[in-house]
Amino acid sequence: MVARKAEAIMRANPFTYGNPISHPTRFFGRQHEIEQMFSRLRNVEFESSSLVGERRVGKTSLLNYLAHQDVHRSQGFPPNKYIFVYIDLQMVDSDTTPQRLWQRLLQQMARHCQDDHIRQMLEETFQMGFIDTFALADIFDSIDNNGLFIVLLLDEFEHVTENLNFGPDFFYGLRSLAINHHLALITSSRRDLVDLCHSDTIRSSPFFNIFANINVRLFTNGEARHLIASSLSGTQVSFTESEYEIIFHLAGYHPYFLQMVCSLLFDASFENLELVQLKTFLSKTFREKASPQLDNYWRNADDQERIVLTTLALLEKQGKVGERTFFSQRQLQTLYARSDQILLRLEGRGLLMGIDDTYSLFSASFGEWIRHELTNTVHDHQSYQDWLASNKSAMELLSTRAKKDVDEILPKISSRYRDLIINWVSDPRHLITVAELLKGVLGIH
């Protein structure tokens, strides 16, 4: 019985990738981002921050970490004085109004408040049938007078900025409370908040000026190794350096994908597979599990971002198998002249790794996924000739040289991305180098 229990503990998989991290002991990395946010809260102005990063990069885990009493107490923010309130805004839908959101916020503030007088005021207010800006100002006046500070941790704040029910008045009011009272906001979103607004009026609002944008990027190599080694501690399982190479090849330093690969590898470690078999199993299984999230990243990229991602995916295909290659900004600009600012944007989203002025995709598996996505013609609903007949206007914009190259390339490209390729090669600055790159990867001689 004891032996079975010991074996069960040893086999208990310490890696998780389905849900955000909820306890500080399981949280790794992000020390720079954490210090930035707490530093802004320590300022006399009690300043707000905006976490920006792709889905699954760890924004919710980071907010959960900040919300934990042990964490903010250790940073000099005692719970009897500082009220940290986490709110998941995925619940905000097309029927949610500012009134309903404020009721929810005040309710959660009351739940975390240790001051009896302020808690009673909060409870009375969120039960009111109507909450106006004057009632909110009165509440925060009382909070200030009692020496309390509120930190609202607002996860997926784009559900508010993109919601038609939340007009300019809501954002002006929230800004006024944040700059005139003991209220700080820490939001999370997949893009800069100003880019996730449902109207130009809101986009130009001074509300967004109160935030410092903090990008939630990939882990460093050290953070990734620390996560893996610490998670394995006490399991009687360890990974070899060859297995670390497989992990980083498939997942890069992306927290979500690291947990995924390590979870698969941990379970496989009890199967006594040879290294080649192990690599095959992990590659196949990881590809199946990671594909929906990689697809999400791709769908949320605009055409310029897709061209840069495609450029890197094609260049990496030409590199040595198993080796991560970084490409210079100058080299990428010869293939796409607008790549400079887009590279910074993609790096900020955690889709690229950057070292000095060189870049690569965050993992080799993302490049493999992109190449397959571009060249998968299985689901095309019409032949290339039929597609060509219905897209004459696009082809007519090309030069004679470009038409010849494109006519060789496009039959091997999914019909969903032929317009993207045409747009890319239509610029004469790119034509020769892009055509050569595409032909080389597609095996056109």
Secondary structure, 3 states (H helix, E strand, C coil): CHHHHHHHHHHCCCCCCCCCCCCHHHCCCCHHHHHHHHHHHHCCCCCEEEEECCCCCCHHHHHHHHHCHHHHHHCCCCCCCEEEEEEEHHHCCCCCCHHHHHHHHHHHHHHHCCCHHHHHHHHHHHCCCCCCHHHHHHHHHHHHHCCCEEEEEEECCHHHHCCCCCCHHHHHHHHHHHHHCCEEEEEEECCCHHHCCCCHHHHCCHHHHHEEEEECCCCCHHHHHHHHHHHHCCCCCCCCHHHHHHHHHHHCCCHHHHHHHHHHHHHHCCCCCCHHHHHHHHHHHHHHHHHHHHHHHHHCCCHHHHHHHHHHHHHHHHCCCCCCCCEEHHHHHHHCCCHHHHHHHHHHCCCEEEECCEEEECCHHHHHHHHHHHHCCCCCCCCHHHHHHCCHHHHHCCCHHHHHHHHHHHHHCCHHHHHHHHHHHCCCCCHHHHHHHHHHHHCCC
